[in-house]
Amino acid sequence: MTERITITPQEPYIPEHDAFVLELQRLLACYQLASKGDRQIVWSALNKYVPQII
């Protein structure tokens, strides 16, 4: 009798630096497309990255 094996999908490996850059790119794209009110929300999300950029 064969034994059942369960395979679960895994997240693709993205180095931490690349994930950081991707997140910033997504937020900047959102900022560019956002309305004036939504830009304030995106801007506050971008503020959490300020210590890592400077």
KEBA-583272 format. One record per residue (C-alpha): z, x, y. Coordinates in steps of 0.2 Angstrom, whole numbers, plus 5000, padded with zeros to 4 digits. Layout:
<atoms>
{up Z; east X; north Y}
...
</atoms>
This chain:
<atoms>
{up 5000; east 5000; north 5000}
{up 4996; east 5007; north 5017}
{up 5009; east 5008; north 5031}
{up 5006; east 4999; north 5047}
{up 5004; east 5010; north 5063}
{up 5006; east 5003; north 5080}
{up 4997; east 5012; north 5094}
{up 5002; east 5008; north 5112}
{up 4991; east 5013; north 5127}
{up 4998; east 5027; north 5138}
{up 4996; east 5029; north 5156}
{up 4984; east 5043; north 5160}
{up 4992; east 5059; north 5166}
{up 4991; east 5062; north 5184}
{up 4999; east 5077; north 5192}
{up 5013; east 5073; north 5204}
{up 5003; east 5081; north 5219}
{up 4987; east 5071; north 5214}
{up 4997; east 5054; north 5213}
{up 5005; east 5058; north 5230}
{up 4987; east 5061; north 5238}
{up 4981; east 5045; north 5230}
{up 4995; east 5035; north 5236}
{up 4992; east 5041; north 5254}
{up 4974; east 5038; north 5253}
{up 4977; east 5020; north 5247}
{up 4989; east 5017; north 5261}
{up 4977; east 5024; north 5274}
{up 4963; east 5013; north 5268}
{up 4975; east 4998; north 5269}
{up 4980; east 5002; north 5286}
{up 4962; east 5004; north 5292}
{up 4957; east 4987; north 5285}
{up 4973; east 4978; north 5290}
{up 4976; east 4966; north 5304}
{up 4987; east 4971; north 5318}
{up 5003; east 4963; north 5310}
{up 4999; east 4970; north 5293}
{up 4997; east 4987; north 5300}
{up 5015; east 4987; north 5305}
{up 5020; east 4984; north 5287}
{up 5008; east 4998; north 5281}
{up 5014; east 5010; north 5294}
{up 5032; east 5008; north 5288}
{up 5027; east 5012; north 5271}
{up 5018; east 5027; north 5277}
{up 5034; east 5033; north 5286}
{up 5042; east 5036; north 5269}
{up 5030; east 5051; north 5267}
{up 5033; east 5059; north 5284}
{up 5046; east 5071; north 5277}
{up 5034; east 5077; north 5264}
{up 5019; east 5079; north 5275}
{up 5028; east 5089; north 5289}
</atoms>
